[in-house]
Amino acid sequence: MAWMLGGQPASATEYPVLGYLAATDLECPAGTWVKTWLQSGHNVYQCTACSKGRYNRTAKKRSDASSTETCNKALKGYYVDVTGATEPTKCPAGSRSRSSEGKSVSACTCEEGYYSATGRAPCTIAAPGHYVNGTEKKAQASCKAGNYAVGEGNKACVAATAGHFVANDAADAQTPCPAGTYASGTKSTSCTPASAGHYVPKAGATVQSKCPTGTYASGTNTVSCTSCGAGTTTTVGNVSQTACLYDSPGDYYNHWGRKPAPGTKSNSPHKCKDGKNWKTSKQACQ
């Protein structure tokens, strides 16, 4: 800011000395302070521009005079890069000066979640999938697989929760494990397929479940178990149809794709050969 002296812009050194006989109602404008010193045995006064790093919002009177500067120091988070300032300047977004009386924008250093090539303002906000941990950082870091960061300005990454995974670096979201798979722990980079005899019916599962009685699952990644059908006796967690214990040769024939059970009549697969009886535990006529 420039002050007016006789209608013309004036620099700090051009301010007139008010003199020891100057009227008491004379004022120095905002952006200055009243400097006083002893000259030829008398007090003299002069409007003096606030130095860099300082400011003054209001006009000052001769009663405010001092031999040392009375302008306000720019507080932390602000700076003043000109002389004669009436207001401090706030540090750019994502930065903050660490001490008072900052004299330039370079006094503002990058906050957590922001970075720049110098670690000082102007600073760039960390991108999604990245983070900046600490101040005055010169680069952002990418979240590693198994972790993610949503949105901008992150100070740290978040671990993938149970039932989810993050396959790649620099991810901005986690993904639920699809049906047929699960993740029991955190920071998973992939999901575990349901093993034989087990199933996972919904996405985002943290555990697999054994196939219930009367069903089986011969492969992996099973979403739902295959029913043995009516007329069976089974335990849980069966891995193949051979675990389905059919209660009669007819049930066996009907559910095994019209395959005759051992020991049945060739012309009547629903019946055992003469002299033989159906053994459920053996799944045969003996």
Phi and psi restraints in degrees (value plus and minus 20) as a CYANA .aco file:
   2 ALA   PHI    -128.6   -88.6
   2 ALA   PSI     123.5   163.5
   3 TRP   PHI    -118.8   -78.8
   3 TRP   PSI     144.0   184.0
   4 MET   PHI    -124.0   -84.0
   4 MET   PSI     112.3   152.3
   5 LEU   PHI    -148.7  -108.7
   5 LEU   PSI      88.8   128.8
   6 GLY   PHI      42.5    82.5
   6 GLY   PSI      13.7    53.7
   7 GLY   PHI      63.4   103.4
   7 GLY   PSI     -21.3    18.7
   8 GLN   PHI    -137.2   -97.2
   8 GLN   PSI     129.7   169.7
   9 PRO   PHI     -78.9   -38.9
   9 PRO   PSI     122.6   162.6
  10 ALA   PHI    -148.5  -108.5
  10 ALA   PSI     120.7   160.7
  11 SER   PHI    -106.7   -66.7
  11 SER   PSI     151.8   191.8
  12 ALA   PHI     -80.1   -40.1
  12 ALA   PSI     -56.9   -16.9
  13 THR   PHI     -95.2   -55.2
  13 THR   PSI     -32.0     8.0
  14 GLU   PHI    -112.4   -72.4
  14 GLU   PSI     -22.4    17.6
  15 TYR   PHI     -82.9   -42.9
  15 TYR   PSI     115.2   155.2
  16 PRO   PHI     -92.4   -52.4
  16 PRO   PSI     125.6   165.6
  17 VAL   PHI     -92.5   -52.5
  17 VAL   PSI     103.8   143.8
  18 LEU   PHI     -89.9   -49.9
  18 LEU   PSI     -52.4   -12.4
  19 GLY   PHI      67.7   107.7
  19 GLY   PSI     135.1   175.1
  20 TYR   PHI     -91.9   -51.9
  20 TYR   PSI     -34.9     5.1
  21 LEU   PHI    -120.9   -80.9
  21 LEU   PSI     -12.9    27.1
  22 ALA   PHI     -82.1   -42.1
  22 ALA   PSI     128.4   168.4
  23 ALA   PHI     -81.5   -41.5
  23 ALA   PSI     123.8   163.8
  24 THR   PHI     -89.9   -49.9
  24 THR   PSI     -34.8     5.2
  25 ASP   PHI    -110.0   -70.0
  25 ASP   PSI     -18.2    21.8
  26 LEU   PHI     -88.1   -48.1
  26 LEU   PSI     122.0   162.0
  27 GLU   PHI    -146.6  -106.6
  27 GLU   PSI     131.2   171.2
  28 CYS   PHI    -119.5   -79.5
  28 CYS   PSI     117.6   157.6
  29 PRO   PHI     -91.0   -51.0
  29 PRO   PSI     145.9   185.9
  30 ALA   PHI     -74.5   -34.5
  30 ALA   PSI     125.9   165.9
  31 GLY   PHI      72.5   112.5
  31 GLY   PSI     -21.9    18.1
  32 THR   PHI    -150.6  -110.6
  32 THR   PSI     151.0   191.0
  33 TRP   PHI    -154.5  -114.5
  33 TRP   PSI     139.8   179.8
  34 VAL   PHI    -112.1   -72.1
  34 VAL   PSI      88.7   128.7
  35 LYS   PHI    -112.2   -72.2
  35 LYS   PSI     116.4   156.4
  36 THR   PHI    -149.3  -109.3
  36 THR   PSI     128.1   168.1
  37 TRP   PHI    -175.0  -135.0
  37 TRP   PSI     147.5   187.5
  38 LEU   PHI    -114.3   -74.3
  38 LEU   PSI     106.2   146.2
  39 GLN   PHI    -157.0  -117.0
  39 GLN   PSI     101.9   141.9
  40 SER   PHI      34.0    74.0
  40 SER   PSI      16.6    56.6
  41 GLY   PHI      62.4   102.4
  41 GLY   PSI     -13.5    26.5
  42 HIS   PHI    -148.3  -108.3
  42 HIS   PSI     131.6   171.6
  43 ASN   PHI     -97.6   -57.6
  43 ASN   PSI     110.8   150.8
  44 VAL   PHI    -140.2  -100.2
  44 VAL   PSI     139.5   179.5
  45 TYR   PHI    -153.4  -113.4
  45 TYR   PSI     126.3   166.3
  46 GLN   PHI    -168.4  -128.4
  46 GLN   PSI     117.3   157.3
  47 CYS   PHI     -93.3   -53.3
  47 CYS   PSI     103.8   143.8
  48 THR   PHI    -145.0  -105.0
  48 THR   PSI     109.9   149.9
  49 ALA   PHI     -82.2   -42.2
  49 ALA   PSI     119.9   159.9
  50 CYS   PHI     -80.4   -40.4
  50 CYS   PSI     119.9   159.9
  51 SER   PHI     -98.5   -58.5
  51 SER   PSI     148.3   188.3
  52 LYS   PHI     -79.4   -39.4
  52 LYS   PSI     123.8   163.8
  53 GLY   PHI      68.6   108.6
  53 GLY   PSI     -24.0    16.0
  54 ARG   PHI    -154.3  -114.3
  54 ARG   PSI     142.8   182.8
  55 TYR   PHI    -175.4  -135.4
  55 TYR   PSI     145.3   185.3
  56 ASN   PHI    -168.9  -128.9
  56 ASN   PSI     102.4   142.4
  57 ARG   PHI    -103.5   -63.5
  57 ARG   PSI     -41.4    -1.4
  58 THR   PHI    -143.1  -103.1
  58 THR   PSI     139.4   179.4
  59 ALA   PHI     -89.4   -49.4
  59 ALA   PSI     131.8   171.8
  60 LYS   PHI    -141.7  -101.7
  60 LYS   PSI     124.1   164.1
  61 LYS   PHI    -121.8   -81.8
  61 LYS   PSI     150.9   190.9
  62 ARG   PHI     -81.2   -41.2
  62 ARG   PSI     -46.3    -6.3
  63 SER   PHI     -89.1   -49.1
  63 SER   PSI     -33.7     6.3
  64 ASP   PHI    -111.7   -71.7
  64 ASP   PSI     -15.9    24.1
  65 ALA   PHI     -80.1   -40.1
  65 ALA   PSI     127.7   167.7
  66 SER   PHI    -172.8  -132.8
  66 SER   PSI     136.1   176.1
  67 SER   PHI    -104.7   -64.7
  67 SER   PSI     -34.1     5.9
  68 THR   PHI    -140.8  -100.8
  68 THR   PSI     133.9   173.9
  69 GLU   PHI     -80.1   -40.1
  69 GLU   PSI     113.3   153.3
  70 THR   PHI    -129.6   -89.6
  70 THR   PSI     -17.4    22.6
  71 CYS   PHI     -83.3   -43.3
  71 CYS   PSI     129.8   169.8
  72 ASN   PHI     -89.7   -49.7
  72 ASN   PSI     120.3   160.3
  73 LYS   PHI     -98.4   -58.4
  73 LYS   PSI     118.9   158.9
  74 ALA   PHI     -81.5   -41.5
  74 ALA   PSI     110.5   150.5
  75 LEU   PHI     -96.8   -56.8
  75 LEU   PSI     149.9   189.9
  76 LYS   PHI     -76.9   -36.9
  76 LYS   PSI     116.0   156.0
  77 GLY   PHI      74.6   114.6
  77 GLY   PSI     -22.8    17.2
  78 TYR   PHI    -154.6  -114.6
  78 TYR   PSI     145.2   185.2
  79 TYR   PHI    -170.9  -130.9
  79 TYR   PSI     144.3   184.3
  80 VAL   PHI    -155.8  -115.8
  80 VAL   PSI      94.2   134.2
  81 ASP   PHI    -127.4   -87.4
  81 ASP   PSI      -6.8    33.2
  82 VAL   PHI    -153.6  -113.6
  82 VAL   PSI     142.7   182.7
  83 THR   PHI    -108.9   -68.9
  83 THR   PSI     135.0   175.0
  84 GLY   PHI      52.6    92.6
  84 GLY   PSI       9.1    49.1
  85 ALA   PHI     -98.0   -58.0
  85 ALA   PSI     123.9   163.9
  86 THR   PHI    -121.3   -81.3
  86 THR   PSI     -33.7     6.3
  87 GLU   PHI    -164.3  -124.3
  87 GLU   PSI     129.1   169.1
  88 PRO   PHI    -101.5   -61.5
  88 PRO   PSI     142.8   182.8
  89 THR   PHI    -126.2   -86.2
  89 THR   PSI     110.8   150.8
  90 LYS   PHI     -93.7   -53.7
  90 LYS   PSI     120.6   160.6
  91 CYS   PHI     -79.1   -39.1
  91 CYS   PSI     126.4   166.4
  92 PRO   PHI     -78.6   -38.6
  92 PRO   PSI     140.6   180.6
  93 ALA   PHI     -72.6   -32.6
  93 ALA   PSI     115.4   155.4
  94 GLY   PHI      63.6   103.6
  94 GLY   PSI     -12.9    27.1
  95 SER   PHI    -156.5  -116.5
  95 SER   PSI     142.9   182.9
  96 ARG   PHI    -179.6  -139.6
  96 ARG   PSI     116.9   156.9
  97 SER   PHI     -96.4   -56.4
  97 SER   PSI     119.5   159.5
  98 ARG   PHI    -108.7   -68.7
  98 ARG   PSI     -33.8     6.2
  99 SER   PHI    -157.7  -117.7
  99 SER   PSI     147.5   187.5
 100 SER   PHI    -100.9   -60.9
 100 SER   PSI     147.0   187.0
 101 GLU   PHI      47.0    87.0
 101 GLU   PSI      16.1    56.1
 102 GLY   PHI     -84.9   -44.9
 102 GLY   PSI     114.8   154.8
 103 LYS   PHI    -125.6   -85.6
 103 LYS   PSI     -23.0    17.0
 104 SER   PHI    -180.2  -140.2
 104 SER   PSI     148.5   188.5
 105 VAL   PHI     -83.5   -43.5
 105 VAL   PSI     -42.6    -2.6
 106 SER   PHI     -88.9   -48.9
 106 SER   PSI     -31.3     8.7
 107 ALA   PHI     -93.0   -53.0
 107 ALA   PSI     -35.8     4.2
 108 CYS   PHI    -109.0   -69.0
 108 CYS   PSI      98.9   138.9
 109 THR   PHI    -125.3   -85.3
 109 THR   PSI     133.4   173.4
 110 CYS   PHI     -86.6   -46.6
 110 CYS   PSI     115.1   155.1
 111 GLU   PHI    -100.6   -60.6
 111 GLU   PSI     151.8   191.8
 112 GLU   PHI     -79.8   -39.8
 112 GLU   PSI     120.5   160.5
 113 GLY   PHI      70.0   110.0
 113 GLY   PSI     -23.6    16.4
 114 TYR   PHI    -153.9  -113.9
 114 TYR   PSI     138.6   178.6
 115 TYR   PHI    -175.8  -135.8
 115 TYR   PSI     145.4   185.4
 116 SER   PHI    -176.5  -136.5
 116 SER   PSI     149.7   189.7
 117 ALA   PHI     -82.6   -42.6
 117 ALA   PSI     -45.9    -5.9
 118 THR   PHI    -126.8   -86.8
 118 THR   PSI     -30.2     9.8
 119 GLY   PHI      61.9   101.9
 119 GLY   PSI     -15.6    24.4
 120 ARG   PHI    -144.8  -104.8
 120 ARG   PSI     145.6   185.6
 121 ALA   PHI     -81.9   -41.9
 121 ALA   PSI     128.8   168.8
 122 PRO   PHI     -98.1   -58.1
 122 PRO   PSI     124.9   164.9
 123 CYS   PHI    -131.8   -91.8
 123 CYS   PSI     133.1   173.1
 124 THR   PHI    -127.4   -87.4
 124 THR   PSI     116.3   156.3
 125 ILE   PHI     -95.2   -55.2
 125 ILE   PSI     122.2   162.2
 126 ALA   PHI     -81.8   -41.8
 126 ALA   PSI     116.4   156.4
 127 ALA   PHI     -97.7   -57.7
 127 ALA   PSI     140.2   180.2
 128 PRO   PHI     -74.4   -34.4
 128 PRO   PSI     121.5   161.5
 129 GLY   PHI      62.9   102.9
 129 GLY   PSI     -17.1    22.9
 130 HIS   PHI    -152.1  -112.1
 130 HIS   PSI     150.1   190.1
 131 TYR   PHI    -173.4  -133.4
 131 TYR   PSI     140.3   180.3
 132 VAL   PHI    -153.2  -113.2
 132 VAL   PSI      92.1   132.1
 133 ASN   PHI    -124.9   -84.9
 133 ASN   PSI      87.1   127.1
 134 GLY   PHI      92.5   132.5
 134 GLY   PSI     149.4   189.4
 135 THR   PHI    -120.6   -80.6
 135 THR   PSI     142.8   182.8
 136 GLU   PHI      38.6    78.6
 136 GLU   PSI      12.8    52.8
 137 LYS   PHI    -102.5   -62.5
 137 LYS   PSI     126.3   166.3
 138 LYS   PHI    -121.5   -81.5
 138 LYS   PSI     -20.7    19.3
 139 ALA   PHI    -179.0  -139.0
 139 ALA   PSI     136.7   176.7
 140 GLN   PHI    -112.3   -72.3
 140 GLN   PSI     140.3   180.3
 141 ALA   PHI    -139.1   -99.1
 141 ALA   PSI     126.0   166.0
 142 SER   PHI    -108.0   -68.0
 142 SER   PSI     125.1   165.1
 143 CYS   PHI     -88.8   -48.8
 143 CYS   PSI     118.9   158.9
 144 LYS   PHI    -100.9   -60.9
 144 LYS   PSI     137.1   177.1
 145 ALA   PHI     -71.1   -31.1
 145 ALA   PSI     119.9   159.9
 146 GLY   PHI      74.3   114.3
 146 GLY   PSI     -27.2    12.8
 147 ASN   PHI    -155.1  -115.1
 147 ASN   PSI     142.2   182.2
 148 TYR   PHI    -174.6  -134.6
 148 TYR   PSI     147.0   187.0
 149 ALA   PHI    -164.2  -124.2
 149 ALA   PSI      97.9   137.9
 150 VAL   PHI    -105.8   -65.8
 150 VAL   PSI     115.2   155.2
 151 GLY   PHI      53.2    93.2
 151 GLY   PSI    -190.2  -150.2
 152 GLU   PHI    -121.5   -81.5
 152 GLU   PSI     142.3   182.3
 153 GLY   PHI      53.7    93.7
 153 GLY   PSI       7.7    47.7
 154 ASN   PHI     -95.3   -55.3
 154 ASN   PSI     122.8   162.8
 155 LYS   PHI    -117.3   -77.3
 155 LYS   PSI     -34.3     5.7
 156 ALA   PHI    -180.0  -140.0
 156 ALA   PSI     144.3   184.3
 157 CYS   PHI    -114.1   -74.1
 157 CYS   PSI     142.5   182.5
 158 VAL   PHI    -132.3   -92.3
 158 VAL   PSI     114.3   154.3
 159 ALA   PHI     -92.9   -52.9
 159 ALA   PSI     120.2   160.2
 160 ALA   PHI     -79.1   -39.1
 160 ALA   PSI     114.5   154.5
 161 THR   PHI    -102.1   -62.1
 161 THR   PSI     144.3   184.3
 162 ALA   PHI     -75.8   -35.8
 162 ALA   PSI     118.2   158.2
 163 GLY   PHI      69.6   109.6
 163 GLY   PSI     -18.9    21.1
 164 HIS   PHI    -154.9  -114.9
 164 HIS   PSI     147.6   187.6
 165 PHE   PHI    -169.5  -129.5
 165 PHE   PSI     139.4   179.4
 166 VAL   PHI    -153.6  -113.6
 166 VAL   PSI      90.5   130.5
 167 ALA   PHI    -100.7   -60.7
 167 ALA   PSI     -50.8   -10.8
 168 ASN   PHI    -143.9  -103.9
 168 ASN   PSI     143.6   183.6
 169 ASP   PHI     -89.2   -49.2
 169 ASP   PSI     141.5   181.5
 170 ALA   PHI      39.9    79.9
 170 ALA   PSI      15.1    55.1
 171 ALA   PHI    -103.9   -63.9
 171 ALA   PSI     124.6   164.6
 172 ASP   PHI    -127.7   -87.7
 172 ASP   PSI      -9.3    30.7
 173 ALA   PHI    -181.9  -141.9
 173 ALA   PSI     136.9   176.9
 174 GLN   PHI    -117.7   -77.7
 174 GLN   PSI     141.9   181.9
 175 THR   PHI    -142.6  -102.6
 175 THR   PSI     112.6   152.6
 176 PRO   PHI     -85.3   -45.3
 176 PRO   PSI     121.3   161.3
 177 CYS   PHI     -81.9   -41.9
 177 CYS   PSI     113.5   153.5
 178 PRO   PHI     -89.4   -49.4
 178 PRO   PSI     139.9   179.9
 179 ALA   PHI     -74.1   -34.1
 179 ALA   PSI     120.9   160.9
 180 GLY   PHI      75.8   115.8
 180 GLY   PSI     -27.2    12.8
 181 THR   PHI    -156.2  -116.2
 181 THR   PSI     149.2   189.2
 182 TYR   PHI    -176.2  -136.2
 182 TYR   PSI     144.4   184.4
 183 ALA   PHI    -159.7  -119.7
 183 ALA   PSI      93.4   133.4
 184 SER   PHI    -103.7   -63.7
 184 SER   PSI     -44.5    -4.5
 185 GLY   PHI    -131.2   -91.2
 185 GLY   PSI    -191.3  -151.3
 186 THR   PHI    -120.8   -80.8
 186 THR   PSI     150.6   190.6
 187 LYS   PHI      40.1    80.1
 187 LYS   PSI       9.1    49.1
 188 SER   PHI     -92.1   -52.1
 188 SER   PSI     117.6   157.6
 189 THR   PHI    -119.2   -79.2
 189 THR   PSI     -31.2     8.8
 190 SER   PHI    -176.9  -136.9
 190 SER   PSI     147.2   187.2
 191 CYS   PHI    -123.8   -83.8
 191 CYS   PSI     136.6   176.6
 192 THR   PHI    -113.9   -73.9
 192 THR   PSI     107.3   147.3
 193 PRO   PHI     -88.0   -48.0
 193 PRO   PSI     124.5   164.5
 194 ALA   PHI     -79.8   -39.8
 194 ALA   PSI     112.6   152.6
 195 SER   PHI    -101.3   -61.3
 195 SER   PSI     146.7   186.7
 196 ALA   PHI     -75.7   -35.7
 196 ALA   PSI     118.1   158.1
 197 GLY   PHI      64.9   104.9
 197 GLY   PSI     -16.3    23.7
 198 HIS   PHI    -152.2  -112.2
 198 HIS   PSI     147.4   187.4
 199 TYR   PHI    -172.0  -132.0
 199 TYR   PSI     138.8   178.8
 200 VAL   PHI    -154.6  -114.6
 200 VAL   PSI      86.7   126.7
 201 PRO   PHI     -99.1   -59.1
 201 PRO   PSI     -42.1    -2.1
 202 LYS   PHI    -152.3  -112.3
 202 LYS   PSI     138.9   178.9
 203 ALA   PHI     -91.3   -51.3
 203 ALA   PSI     134.7   174.7
 204 GLY   PHI      58.9    98.9
 204 GLY   PSI       3.5    43.5
 205 ALA   PHI    -100.9   -60.9
 205 ALA   PSI     128.9   168.9
 206 THR   PHI    -124.6   -84.6
 206 THR   PSI     -32.7     7.3
 207 VAL   PHI    -163.5  -123.5
 207 VAL   PSI     140.9   180.9
 208 GLN   PHI    -120.0   -80.0
 208 GLN   PSI     142.0   182.0
 209 SER   PHI    -143.6  -103.6
 209 SER   PSI     126.9   166.9
 210 LYS   PHI     -90.0   -50.0
 210 LYS   PSI     123.3   163.3
 211 CYS   PHI     -80.3   -40.3
 211 CYS   PSI     115.1   155.1
 212 PRO   PHI     -92.8   -52.8
 212 PRO   PSI     149.9   189.9
 213 THR   PHI     -72.7   -32.7
 213 THR   PSI     115.0   155.0
 214 GLY   PHI      68.1   108.1
 214 GLY   PSI     -11.3    28.7
 215 THR   PHI    -157.6  -117.6
 215 THR   PSI     151.3   191.3
 216 TYR   PHI    -175.5  -135.5
 216 TYR   PSI     143.2   183.2
 217 ALA   PHI    -162.9  -122.9
 217 ALA   PSI      90.7   130.7
 218 SER   PHI    -105.1   -65.1
 218 SER   PSI     -43.0    -3.0
 219 GLY   PHI    -129.5   -89.5
 219 GLY   PSI    -185.4  -145.4
 220 THR   PHI    -128.8   -88.8
 220 THR   PSI     156.0   196.0
 221 ASN   PHI      38.6    78.6
 221 ASN   PSI      10.2    50.2
 222 THR   PHI     -95.5   -55.5
 222 THR   PSI     111.3   151.3
 223 VAL   PHI    -111.6   -71.6
 223 VAL   PSI     -59.5   -19.5
 224 SER   PHI    -162.4  -122.4
 224 SER   PSI     123.4   163.4
 225 CYS   PHI     -99.1   -59.1
 225 CYS   PSI     135.2   175.2
 226 THR   PHI    -106.9   -66.9
 226 THR   PSI     113.3   153.3
 227 SER   PHI     -96.6   -56.6
 227 SER   PSI     115.4   155.4
 228 CYS   PHI     -88.9   -48.9
 228 CYS   PSI     -46.8    -6.8
 229 GLY   PHI      82.8   122.8
 229 GLY   PSI     154.9   194.9
 230 ALA   PHI     -87.7   -47.7
 230 ALA   PSI     134.7   174.7
 231 GLY   PHI      56.4    96.4
 231 GLY   PSI      18.1    58.1
 232 THR   PHI    -147.2  -107.2
 232 THR   PSI     141.3   181.3
 233 THR   PHI    -152.6  -112.6
 233 THR   PSI      97.8   137.8
 234 THR   PHI    -160.0  -120.0
 234 THR   PSI     147.7   187.7
 235 THR   PHI    -120.0   -80.0
 235 THR   PSI    -195.4  -155.4
 236 VAL   PHI    -109.9   -69.9
 236 VAL   PSI     138.9   178.9
 237 GLY   PHI      54.8    94.8
 237 GLY   PSI       9.7    49.7
 238 ASN   PHI     -94.4   -54.4
 238 ASN   PSI     120.7   160.7
 239 VAL   PHI    -122.6   -82.6
 239 VAL   PSI     -26.9    13.1
 240 SER   PHI    -177.8  -137.8
 240 SER   PSI     149.2   189.2
 241 GLN   PHI     -87.9   -47.9
 241 GLN   PSI     -41.0    -1.0
 242 THR   PHI     -84.6   -44.6
 242 THR   PSI     -36.3     3.7
 243 ALA   PHI    -102.8   -62.8
 243 ALA   PSI     -29.9    10.1
 244 CYS   PHI     -99.2   -59.2
 244 CYS   PSI      94.9   134.9
 245 LEU   PHI    -116.5   -76.5
 245 LEU   PSI      81.7   121.7
 246 TYR   PHI     -99.6   -59.6
 246 TYR   PSI     124.7   164.7
 247 ASP   PHI    -103.5   -63.5
 247 ASP   PSI     -26.6    13.4
 248 SER   PHI    -176.9  -136.9
 248 SER   PSI     139.6   179.6
 249 PRO   PHI     -83.4   -43.4
 249 PRO   PSI     -47.1    -7.1
 250 GLY   PHI     -88.9   -48.9
 250 GLY   PSI     -63.0   -23.0
 251 ASP   PHI     -82.1   -42.1
 251 ASP   PSI     -61.1   -21.1
 252 TYR   PHI     -79.8   -39.8
 252 TYR   PSI     -68.6   -28.6
 253 TYR   PHI     -81.8   -41.8
 253 TYR   PSI     -64.0   -24.0
 254 ASN   PHI     -88.3   -48.3
 254 ASN   PSI     -56.0   -16.0
 255 HIS   PHI    -116.2   -76.2
 255 HIS   PSI     -32.7     7.3
 256 TRP   PHI    -117.0   -77.0
 256 TRP   PSI       7.3    47.3
 257 GLY   PHI      48.1    88.1
 257 GLY   PSI      19.7    59.7
 258 ARG   PHI      43.5    83.5
 258 ARG   PSI      18.0    58.0
 259 LYS   PHI    -116.9   -76.9
 259 LYS   PSI     102.4   142.4
 260 PRO   PHI     -87.5   -47.5
 260 PRO   PSI     120.1   160.1
 261 ALA   PHI     -94.2   -54.2
 261 ALA   PSI     131.7   171.7
 262 PRO   PHI     -77.1   -37.1
 262 PRO   PSI     115.5   155.5
 263 GLY   PHI      67.5   107.5
 263 GLY   PSI     -13.9    26.1
 264 THR   PHI    -111.8   -71.8
 264 THR   PSI     142.6   182.6
 265 LYS   PHI     -88.0   -48.0
 265 LYS   PSI     118.6   158.6
 266 SER   PHI     -84.8   -44.8
 266 SER   PSI     -51.1   -11.1
 267 ASN   PHI    -117.7   -77.7
 267 ASN   PSI     -22.1    17.9
 268 SER   PHI    -169.9  -129.9
 268 SER   PSI      61.9   101.9
 269 PRO   PHI     -86.4   -46.4
 269 PRO   PSI     -25.4    14.6
 270 HIS   PHI    -105.8   -65.8
 270 HIS   PSI     -26.2    13.8
 271 LYS   PHI    -147.7  -107.7
 271 LYS   PSI     130.3   170.3
 272 CYS   PHI     -98.8   -58.8
 272 CYS   PSI     135.2   175.2
 273 LYS   PHI     -82.3   -42.3
 273 LYS   PSI     135.9   175.9
 274 ASP   PHI     -75.2   -35.2
 274 ASP   PSI     112.4   152.4
 275 GLY   PHI      68.1   108.1
 275 GLY   PSI     -21.2    18.8
 276 LYS   PHI    -135.2   -95.2
 276 LYS   PSI     132.5   172.5
 277 ASN   PHI    -147.0  -107.0
 277 ASN   PSI     132.1   172.1
 278 TRP   PHI     -93.8   -53.8
 278 TRP   PSI     106.5   146.5
 279 LYS   PHI    -130.8   -90.8
 279 LYS   PSI      87.2   127.2
 280 THR   PHI     -79.6   -39.6
 280 THR   PSI     -62.5   -22.5
 281 SER   PHI     -84.3   -44.3
 281 SER   PSI     -47.0    -7.0
 282 LYS   PHI    -119.2   -79.2
 282 LYS   PSI     -33.1     6.9
 283 GLN   PHI      33.2    73.2
 283 GLN   PSI      28.4    68.4
 284 ALA   PHI    -181.5  -141.5
 284 ALA   PSI     138.5   178.5
 285 CYS   PHI    -107.8   -67.8
 285 CYS   PSI     104.8   144.8
